[in-house]
Amino acid sequence: MNTDRMNARITFQKSSDGIEWKDVLSCYAYINGVNGNEFFIANAGYEAALTVTVSCRYQPALMKITPMQYRIICGGVKYELLSPADDVRFEHREVIFRAKRIYTEEDGE
């Protein structure tokens, strides 16, 4: 894990109803688009350009984050979680999430 690349400040938000979101946890992360093979294996049906991998330094609280109740905010951009937390090689050093960018009216989409 290269912590020098973790330069994006992200916030995990939780919602019980999908309408009201509350900040739960903030940390630094590395956000990167997934490559073609990885995308098609993990997320068939979504546009690859919208799908990212979010890498964070391990924290026990991250392991409780689930796709159905949480999302990620980074620089005003919203991401829907597609996968639960992945403790890479179970080493408790790095946690990876798969996410999809959520476009809003403010994005012009």
C-alpha positions as a printed NumPy array, in Angstrom:
array([[  0.   ,   0.   ,   0.   ],
       [  1.4  ,   3.344,  -1.064],
       [  0.038,   5.887,   1.412],
       [  1.612,   8.77 ,  -0.561],
       [ -1.108,   8.315,  -3.182],
       [ -3.9  ,   8.661,  -0.607],
       [ -4.479,  12.356,  -1.203],
       [ -8.268,  12.508,  -1.582],
       [-10.21 ,  13.402,   1.558],
       [-13.388,  11.305,   1.558],
       [-16.375,  11.112,   3.865],
       [-18.567,   8.08 ,   4.357],
       [-22.197,   8.985,   4.89 ],
       [-24.963,   6.758,   6.255],
       [-28.677,   6.814,   5.586],
       [-31.441,   4.629,   6.921],
       [-34.003,   5.936,   4.426],
       [-31.927,   6.937,   1.377],
       [-33.011,  10.567,   1.745],
       [-31.203,  12.022,   4.763],
       [-27.451,  11.382,   4.889],
       [-25.213,  11.888,   7.933],
       [-21.411,  11.999,   7.982],
       [-20.01 ,   8.959,   9.768],
       [-16.285,   8.767,   9.068],
       [-13.687,  10.759,   7.13 ],
       [-10.275,   9.616,   5.974],
       [ -7.759,   9.975,   3.17 ],
       [ -8.056,   7.645,   0.217],
       [ -6.764,   6.897,  -3.249],
       [ -9.501,   6.873,  -5.896],
       [ -8.78 ,   5.206,  -9.22 ],
       [-10.837,   3.981, -12.176],
       [-10.976,   0.209, -12.521],
       [ -9.421,  -1.46 , -15.556],
       [-11.519,  -3.276, -18.15 ],
       [-11.057,  -6.869, -16.953],
       [-11.567,  -5.984, -13.312],
       [-14.652,  -3.972, -14.194],
       [-16.372,  -6.664, -16.235],
       [-15.659,  -9.383, -13.683],
       [-16.86 ,  -7.357, -10.681],
       [-19.496,  -4.967, -12.   ],
       [-21.08 ,  -6.106, -15.237],
       [-23.917,  -3.796, -16.187],
       [-22.363,  -0.497, -15.073],
       [-20.441,   1.933, -17.248],
       [-16.723,   1.41 , -16.665],
       [-16.017,   5.154, -16.804],
       [-18.195,   5.682, -13.738],
       [-16.76 ,   2.852, -11.658],
       [-13.836,   3.458,  -9.283],
       [-11.765,   1.681,  -6.682],
       [-11.42 ,   3.519,  -3.376],
       [ -8.393,   2.514,  -1.294],
       [ -8.138,   3.532,   2.396],
       [ -5.795,   2.769,   5.24 ],
       [ -7.318,   0.033,   7.436],
       [ -9.581,   1.1  ,  10.288],
       [-11.899,  -1.35 ,  12.09 ],
       [-14.836,   1.048,  11.554],
       [-14.456,   0.686,   7.765],
       [-15.232,  -3.02 ,   7.997],
       [-18.787,  -2.173,   9.146],
       [-19.591,  -0.126,   6.043],
       [-22.126,  -1.792,   3.754],
       [-23.258,  -0.803,   0.255],
       [-26.962,  -0.523,   1.064],
       [-26.686,   2.137,   3.795],
       [-23.523,   4.093,   2.98 ],
       [-22.089,   6.284,   0.249],
       [-18.855,   8.229,  -0.276],
       [-18.465,  11.965,  -0.81 ],
       [-15.224,  13.353,  -2.244],
       [-14.891,  16.978,  -3.268],
       [-18.651,  17.286,  -3.682],
       [-18.842,  14.187,  -5.892],
       [-21.083,  11.378,  -4.629],
       [-20.268,   7.685,  -5.048],
       [-22.631,   4.76 ,  -4.518],
       [-20.902,   1.769,  -2.935],
       [-21.011,  -1.379,  -5.064],
       [-19.099,  -3.668,  -2.719],
       [-18.524,  -4.124,   1.   ],
       [-15.133,  -3.402,   2.547],
       [-12.327,  -5.674,   1.34 ],
       [ -9.509,  -6.084,   3.88 ],
       [ -6.761,  -6.731,   1.325],
       [ -5.095, -10.091,   2.034],
       [ -6.556,  -9.846,   5.579],
       [ -3.446,  -7.916,   6.637],
       [ -5.345,  -5.029,   8.301],
       [ -3.334,  -2.501,   6.276],
       [ -5.575,  -1.508,   3.366],
       [ -9.328,  -1.569,   2.72 ],
       [-10.753,  -1.371,  -0.792],
       [-14.267,  -0.462,  -1.92 ],
       [-15.786,  -0.478,  -5.389],
       [-18.034,   2.485,  -6.092],
       [-19.979,   4.159,  -8.895],
       [-20.192,   7.903,  -9.392],
       [-23.667,   9.318,  -8.856],
       [-24.484,  12.062, -11.321],
       [-26.81 ,  14.828, -10.179],
       [-28.518,  17.784, -11.852],
       [-25.601,  19.97 , -10.733],
       [-23.302,  17.839, -12.931],
       [-25.348,  18.732, -15.987],
       [-26.373,  15.131, -16.583]])
